[in-house]
Amino acid sequence: MKFILFGSLPPPIGGVSKSIENLLHALKSRNIEAELFSKRVLFKRYDIAHIHYSKSWKRLLGLIIGKLIAKKVIFTLHGNHYRSDLFNNISAKLTDGVILLNKTTAKKLEKKFKRITILSSIFLEGFQKKDIIKKHYIDRKEGKVYLLVYAYGKVFQEGKDIYGIDFLLNNFISFNNKYVLVLVDPQGDYKNDVVKLNTNNLMHIDYEVDFVSLLQEIDIYLRPTITDGSSVAVQEALLSNKYIVASNVVERPNGVTTYIRGDFLDFYDKLNHFKHNSNNFSPDSVKDYINFSKLCVENR
């Protein structure tokens, strides 16, 4: 099979771009032909055009172009919302298959599309621990527990911070002094919020990092989001055997400790039950992705 993927690779680093990068590596590990969309591919033919755009108008445009160069078109819904607007309604009719990232989203949208599957946003064959870049970001202090949270800039949905950084910062005064929060904020959007807190227990990183490398230096990964898919970062943290505390906005993989979204007491209780994670989490194999793609091609 031949695949053409619509989307972008890092940089900038983000869940969607990392998932595309992982998928390309996973397919190539199985000697499957796959490449990223560009103008030079317009005169080639593919079996599957896979759209990764999040904006509804861009997703529809990708599907239309994909119809011209591929037998079938599919897309991944990287979040858990699919608004009923004109672009999305047309996309639902055009697509030959949709990849959803969790059961919560699938239950809401299973009647919206003619063919769906639930797959992780990264695949086992695309993640190699041996490829972890050895970088040093933190000078650890004895007796401290290091928490990591990542936000690619301030992004709001219905007036709320989707990454939940405001939830952490607004409650940070209640954290035990043993906790050090490492906030990765490549756009520097939270700089003023950090300055206002005026605490030595908050480390603000306002540049891109090698996330998996940084994971090796912290104790707990936090995912206080108000919306989510399956989160590449959560899966990378699981593969790094980290304790994870995440909001319950979607079903989370085994090994993730969830708290009631917006409930600080529940969050803090789960945080204080820190333990070293020795889960046996494993993302889906890219074989599952290939099998779904074959099903889309064969069912006309």
C-alpha positions as CSV (number, residue, x, y, z in Angstrom):
1,M,0.0,0.0,0.0
2,K,1.0,3.6,-0.6
3,F,0.1,6.4,1.9
4,I,0.1,10.1,1.6
5,L,-0.2,12.0,4.9
6,F,-1.6,15.6,5.1
7,G,-0.1,17.5,8.0
8,S,3.3,18.7,9.2
9,L,6.3,17.3,11.0
10,P,8.1,18.9,14.0
11,P,9.1,21.6,14.6
12,P,7.1,23.0,16.1
13,I,6.6,20.1,18.5
14,G,3.0,19.2,19.1
15,G,0.8,16.2,19.6
16,V,-0.4,16.2,15.9
17,S,3.1,16.7,14.4
18,K,4.6,14.1,16.7
19,S,1.9,11.6,15.8
20,I,2.5,12.1,12.1
21,E,6.3,11.7,12.6
22,N,5.7,8.5,14.6
23,L,3.3,7.1,11.9
24,L,5.8,7.7,9.2
25,H,8.6,5.9,11.1
26,A,6.2,3.1,12.0
27,L,5.1,2.5,8.4
28,K,8.7,2.7,7.1
29,S,9.7,0.2,9.7
30,R,7.4,-2.3,7.9
31,N,8.7,-1.2,4.5
32,I,5.4,0.5,3.7
33,E,5.7,3.5,1.3
34,A,4.5,6.7,2.9
35,E,5.3,10.4,2.4
36,L,4.1,13.8,3.5
37,F,1.9,15.9,1.2
38,S,3.6,18.5,-0.9
39,K,2.9,20.0,-4.4
40,R,5.2,17.5,-6.0
41,V,3.0,14.6,-5.2
42,L,-0.1,15.9,-7.0
43,F,0.6,13.7,-10.1
44,K,1.2,10.5,-8.1
45,R,-1.3,7.9,-7.1
46,Y,-1.8,6.5,-3.6
47,D,-4.0,3.9,-1.9
48,I,-4.8,6.1,1.2
49,A,-4.7,9.8,1.7
50,H,-4.7,10.4,5.5
51,I,-5.7,13.9,6.7
52,H,-4.4,15.1,10.0
53,Y,-5.7,18.7,10.0
54,S,-7.6,20.0,13.0
55,K,-9.3,23.0,11.5
56,S,-12.6,21.9,9.8
57,W,-12.1,23.9,6.6
58,K,-8.5,22.7,6.2
59,R,-9.6,19.1,6.9
60,L,-12.3,19.3,4.1
61,L,-9.8,20.8,1.7
62,G,-7.4,18.0,2.4
63,L,-10.1,15.4,1.8
64,I,-11.0,16.9,-1.5
65,I,-7.4,17.0,-2.7
66,G,-6.9,13.5,-1.3
67,K,-9.8,12.2,-3.4
68,L,-7.9,13.4,-6.5
69,I,-4.7,11.5,-5.8
70,A,-5.8,8.4,-3.7
71,K,-8.3,5.6,-3.9
72,K,-9.6,6.3,-0.4
73,V,-9.4,9.2,2.1
74,I,-9.4,8.9,5.9
75,F,-8.7,11.4,8.7
76,T,-7.8,11.3,12.4
77,L,-9.8,13.4,14.8
78,H,-7.1,14.5,17.1
79,G,-9.3,16.0,19.8
80,N,-12.7,14.8,21.2
81,H,-14.9,17.5,19.6
82,Y,-16.4,17.4,16.1
83,R,-18.6,20.5,15.7
84,S,-21.6,20.3,13.5
85,D,-20.6,23.0,11.0
86,L,-20.9,23.0,7.2
87,F,-17.2,21.9,6.6
88,N,-17.4,19.0,9.1
89,N,-20.8,17.8,7.8
90,I,-19.4,17.6,4.2
91,S,-16.2,15.9,5.5
92,A,-18.2,13.3,7.3
93,K,-19.9,12.3,4.0
94,L,-16.6,12.5,1.9
95,T,-14.4,10.4,4.2
96,D,-14.0,6.6,3.8
97,G,-12.9,6.1,7.4
98,V,-12.2,8.0,10.6
99,I,-9.6,7.2,13.3
100,L,-10.7,8.2,16.8
101,L,-8.4,8.2,19.8
102,N,-10.5,7.0,22.7
103,K,-13.8,5.3,23.5
104,T,-15.3,8.4,25.0
105,T,-15.2,10.2,21.6
106,A,-16.2,7.0,19.8
107,K,-19.4,6.7,21.8
108,K,-20.4,10.3,21.0
109,L,-19.6,10.1,17.2
110,E,-20.1,6.4,16.2
111,K,-23.2,7.3,14.2
112,K,-21.6,10.3,12.5
113,F,-19.3,8.3,10.3
114,K,-19.8,5.2,8.1
115,R,-16.6,3.6,9.3
116,I,-14.5,4.2,12.4
117,T,-11.8,2.6,14.4
118,I,-10.1,3.5,17.7
119,L,-6.3,3.6,17.6
120,S,-3.6,5.2,19.7
121,S,-2.1,8.4,18.3
122,I,1.4,6.8,18.3
123,F,2.4,3.3,17.3
124,L,4.8,1.0,19.0
125,E,7.0,0.6,15.9
126,G,7.5,4.4,15.8
127,F,8.8,4.8,19.3
128,Q,12.3,3.7,20.1
129,K,13.7,4.2,23.6
130,K,17.2,3.8,22.1
131,D,16.6,7.0,20.2
132,I,16.1,9.1,23.3
133,I,18.4,12.2,23.2
134,K,20.5,12.6,26.3
135,K,19.9,16.2,27.4
136,H,20.1,17.8,30.8
137,Y,17.5,20.4,31.7
138,I,17.1,20.2,35.5
139,D,19.5,20.6,38.4
140,R,17.6,18.4,40.9
141,K,17.5,19.2,44.6
142,E,17.4,16.5,47.1
143,G,14.0,15.8,48.7
144,K,12.1,17.5,45.9
145,V,9.4,15.8,43.7
146,Y,9.5,17.2,40.1
147,L,6.2,17.7,38.2
148,L,6.1,18.3,34.5
149,V,3.4,20.0,32.5
150,Y,3.5,21.0,28.8
151,A,1.6,23.8,27.0
152,Y,2.3,24.9,23.5
153,G,1.1,28.5,24.2
154,K,-2.2,29.7,25.6
155,V,-5.0,28.1,23.7
156,F,-8.6,28.7,24.7
157,Q,-11.8,26.8,24.0
158,E,-15.1,28.4,25.1
159,G,-13.1,30.9,27.2
160,K,-11.1,28.2,29.1
161,D,-7.4,27.3,28.9
162,I,-7.4,23.9,27.2
163,Y,-4.1,22.9,28.7
164,G,-5.3,23.6,32.3
165,I,-2.2,25.5,33.2
166,D,-4.4,28.1,35.0
167,F,-5.8,25.3,37.1
168,L,-2.3,24.5,38.3
169,L,-1.0,28.0,38.8
170,N,-4.2,29.3,40.6
171,N,-3.8,26.4,43.1
172,F,-0.1,26.3,43.3
173,I,0.0,28.1,46.7
174,S,-1.6,25.0,48.2
175,F,1.1,22.7,46.9
176,N,3.5,21.1,49.5
177,N,6.9,22.7,49.4
178,K,8.4,19.4,48.3
179,Y,6.9,19.8,44.8
180,V,8.7,21.6,42.0
181,L,6.5,22.3,38.9
182,V,8.4,22.3,35.6
183,L,6.3,24.3,33.1
184,V,7.3,23.9,29.4
185,D,5.9,26.9,27.6
186,P,7.7,27.3,24.2
187,Q,5.8,30.4,23.2
188,G,6.4,32.1,26.6
189,D,2.7,32.9,27.0
190,Y,2.7,32.1,30.7
191,K,5.7,34.2,31.6
192,N,3.7,36.9,33.4
193,D,1.7,34.3,35.3
194,V,4.9,32.7,36.5
195,V,6.4,36.0,37.6
196,K,3.3,36.8,39.6
197,L,3.6,33.6,41.6
198,N,7.2,34.6,42.7
199,T,8.2,31.1,43.9
200,N,11.4,29.1,43.6
201,N,9.3,25.9,43.2
202,L,8.3,26.7,39.7
203,M,10.7,26.2,36.8
204,H,9.6,27.9,33.6
205,I,11.1,26.6,30.3
206,D,10.2,29.0,27.5
207,Y,11.9,27.1,24.6
208,E,11.4,23.8,22.8
209,V,12.7,20.7,24.6
210,D,13.3,17.1,23.7
211,F,10.2,16.0,25.6
212,V,11.1,12.3,26.1
213,S,14.6,13.3,27.3
214,L,13.1,15.7,29.8
215,L,10.7,13.0,31.0
216,Q,13.8,11.1,32.2
217,E,14.5,13.9,34.7
218,I,11.1,14.3,36.3
219,D,8.9,12.2,38.7
220,I,5.3,12.9,37.7
221,Y,3.7,14.0,34.4
222,L,0.6,16.2,34.7
223,R,-2.1,16.4,32.1
224,P,-4.8,18.8,33.4
225,T,-6.5,19.4,30.0
226,I,-10.1,20.3,29.5
227,T,-10.2,18.4,26.2
228,D,-8.0,15.6,24.7
229,G,-7.6,12.8,22.3
230,S,-5.2,10.1,23.5
231,S,-2.3,12.5,24.0
232,V,1.1,11.6,22.5
233,A,2.7,13.1,25.7
234,V,0.7,10.8,28.0
235,Q,1.8,7.8,25.9
236,E,5.4,8.9,25.9
237,A,5.3,9.3,29.7
238,L,3.8,5.8,30.1
239,L,6.5,4.4,27.9
240,S,9.0,6.1,30.1
241,N,7.3,4.5,33.2
242,K,6.3,7.8,34.8
243,Y,3.5,8.3,37.2
244,I,0.8,10.3,35.4
245,V,-2.1,12.4,36.9
246,A,-4.6,13.5,34.2
247,S,-8.0,15.0,34.0
248,N,-10.9,12.6,33.3
249,V,-12.2,14.4,30.3
250,V,-11.6,11.3,28.1
251,E,-10.9,7.7,28.8
252,R,-7.2,7.3,29.6
253,P,-4.9,4.4,29.0
254,N,-4.1,1.8,31.7
255,G,-1.5,3.2,34.0
256,V,-2.8,6.8,34.1
257,T,-4.3,8.1,37.4
258,T,-7.3,10.3,36.7
259,Y,-9.0,13.0,38.7
260,I,-12.3,14.8,38.3
261,R,-11.7,17.8,36.0
262,G,-11.6,21.1,37.9
263,D,-11.6,19.4,41.3
264,F,-8.4,20.5,43.0
265,L,-8.9,18.3,46.2
266,D,-9.3,15.2,44.1
267,F,-6.3,16.2,41.9
268,Y,-4.1,16.8,45.0
269,D,-5.1,13.6,46.6
270,K,-4.1,11.7,43.5
271,L,-0.9,13.7,43.2
272,N,0.1,12.7,46.8
273,H,-0.4,9.0,46.0
274,F,2.7,9.1,43.9
275,K,4.3,5.8,43.1
276,H,6.9,4.6,40.5
277,N,5.0,3.4,37.5
278,S,5.8,-0.1,36.3
279,N,2.9,-0.5,33.9
280,N,3.0,-2.7,30.9
281,F,1.5,-0.1,28.6
282,S,2.0,-0.7,24.9
283,P,0.6,1.5,22.0
284,D,-1.2,-0.2,19.2
285,S,0.8,-1.8,16.4
286,V,0.9,0.0,13.1
287,K,-0.4,-3.3,11.7
288,D,-3.8,-2.3,13.1
289,Y,-3.6,1.0,11.2
290,I,-2.7,-0.9,8.0
291,N,-5.5,-3.4,8.4
292,F,-8.1,-0.5,8.9
293,S,-6.7,1.2,5.8
294,K,-7.0,-2.0,3.8
295,L,-10.6,-2.3,4.9
296,C,-11.3,1.2,3.7
297,V,-9.7,0.5,0.3
298,E,-11.4,-2.9,-0.2
299,N,-15.0,-1.7,0.8
300,R,-16.1,0.4,-2.1
